[in-house]
Amino acid sequence: MTTSPHPVLAQVTARISARSSARRDAYLSRVRDARTAGPARGGLGCANLAHGFAACGPADKLRLRGDVTPNIAIVSAYNDMLSAHQPLKDYPDRLKAAIAAAGGTAQFAGGVPAMCDGITQGRAGMELSLFSRDVVAMATAVALSHDMFDGALLLGVCDKIVPGLVIGALAFGHLPAILVPAGPMASGLPNAQKAAIRKRFAAGEVGRDELLEAESASYHSAGTCTFYGTANSNQLLMEVMGLHLPGASFVPPGTALRDALTDAAGRRVLELTDLGDHYTPVGELLDERAFVNGVVALLATGGSTNHTLHLVAMAAAAGIELTWDDFDELSKVTPLLTRLYPNGTADVNHFHAAGGTAFLIGELLDAGLLHADARTVGGDTLADYRRTPGLHEDELRWTPVPAESGDPSVLRPVAEPFDEHGGLHTVRGNLGRAVVKVSAVRPEHRLIEAPARVFESQEALQQAFAAGELDRDVVAVVRYQGPRANGMPELHRLTPPLSVLQDRGHRVALVTDGRMSGASGAVPAAIHVSPEAAAGGPLARVRDGDVVRLDADKGLLEVLVPDDEFAAREPSGGAPDAAAWSGTGRELFHAFRNAVGPAEQGAGVFGTPDGWDAAVPA
């Protein structure tokens, strides 16, 4: 059963369509102009085409000479340092074989960089992390720029990589594209134990050896890290937005079912090309309905706050203007249906076993909280995603998901949610606008009013904590961490000390123009504060001792200083200058710092037709 869209879902989608109409129409016009009557390689000169298939075998050369065989680009973020991407090593050969058996050809079009935020946390490399999304987008565009291809298979999993692949693919929106996932590693050390060890290390109760042993037991094999951070939020969103095959997101690597789904993606993309029977260009598939569905899925699962940046940036690449107000309005009618670490103790393997994406999609469809008619790569509409894949006598089949959750402590129906509202709230006030992930924050901790302690690096906060200077009620203001300041790094090293203070009974909150992302925990944190301090935002005028109020439920973020006094203050502190912001490759990204837009518009470097200020709400 699918019902008509919820009134708020319909209103928000209509509002997005209205505000985006000019840009979306211009984008779709470019997409349709790029579509050709046959393979684009048919327009290549003989020398161009000969270069394009010079390394192919005789059979593929013969096929590529003509204009009836679809040729698929494979773009991969493989490297064997990232556990999530290591399984992608053999995908190109596997996909080529599946595509050849189905009558097509495929070429490895290009690789894109893939960095791991888990490795770079607290290091200089983390200051390149967000910028790497746009590098991936540009690298994807380079890979697809040869006019040899009729479709694309995009191999990537983690944080900035999937959004970058999508943004790059949208620049070639006349081509169909399927995201091909790798799947999660097996569950390791229980998340509650991991969190406890981290807190004990922050408090000085255990040493590095004990901490490393716990972390190694958590992240222990090939596959995606199993907590519900940005990587797994990526996977869930790609499925709900129709870019994965149904049920493909959380099938483990190295299994027969994973292999069958990979093969199926190769066969399916052929059908979606302009030479197939179900032409589905990615630029048309990713419409307003798809992005609203992605926002709802993020809210219903308490997913990564990084997607308040990435969804906005991906939408902009499709000519769609998505704002934080849209997230906020949808959050008020979207129930929280999952409890996954860091919002609970379970991981994505438990979620998958309890019914996973198929159960979640079915519940949201029945409540009218997803657009059932949104287009997908795996069926006619999203309604086809209420099924789960399996092998039956070695044949891949999809069957209806069970009507009840296999574990209500992890995944619940709409009728019995963990919370009536979604996992993300928007707050605003005289300190700007920010995002708060409330799904892991107890209701009694969602209103904090306490004196500020101002820092300009997470290291300075850690030093103050170690010196006992924060053992009280405090709002930690960590500024000059936005995209223009230093690339907007994630600040996960703040979570353990602030959690320790909260566990001691203190009223604690974090306010920052930096990021916390998918691992945001139980301490209330107003993040992505916009405008950022480095762009003249009001955080630059906050002083030690100012009382700051964060009310996540009422949507307030304010410093309790008289307006005239606060406005008269001169900004203090500052972002690192060019000389200081160097090393670990940072000097190569100065142009990105100068070009990057505000967090509210996705913190991207590509700009908008009307300039960066065009879509920022007053």
GIRACOR-V850894 format. One line per field, one symbol per residue. ss: DSSP state (H for helix, E for strand, C for the rest). A space follows every 10 residues. Layout:
ss = ???
This chain:
ss = CCCCCCHHHH HHHHHHHHHH HHHHHHHHHH HHHHCCCCCH HHHCCHHHHH HHHCCCCHHH HHHHHCCCCC EEEEEECCCC CCHHHHHHHH HHHHHHHHHH HCCCEEEEEE ECCCCCHHHH CCCHHHHHHH HHHHHHHHHH HHHHCCCCCC EEEEECCCHH HHHHHHHHHH CCCCCEEEEE CCCECCCCCC HHHHHHHHHH HHCCCCCHHH HHHHHHHHCC CCCECCCCCH HHHHHHHHHH CCCCCCCCCC CCCCCHHHHH HHHHHHHHHH HHCCCCCCCC CHHHHCCHHH HHHHHHHHHH HCCCCCHHHH HHHHHHHCCC CCCHHHHHHH HCCCCECECE CCCCCECHHH HHHCCHHHHH HHHHHHCCCC CCCCCCCCCC CHHHHCEEEE EECCEEEEEE CCCCCCCCCC ECCHHHCCEC CCCEEEEEEC CEEEEEECCC CCHHHCEEEE EEEEECCHHH HHHHHHCCCC CCCEEEEECC CCHHHHCCCE CCHHHHHHHH HHHCCCCEEE EECCECHHHC CCCEEEEEEE CCHHHCCHHH HCCCCCEEEE ECCCCEEEEC CCHHHHHHCC CCCCCCCCCC CCCCCHHHHH HHHHHCCCHH HCCCCCCCCC CCCCCCCC
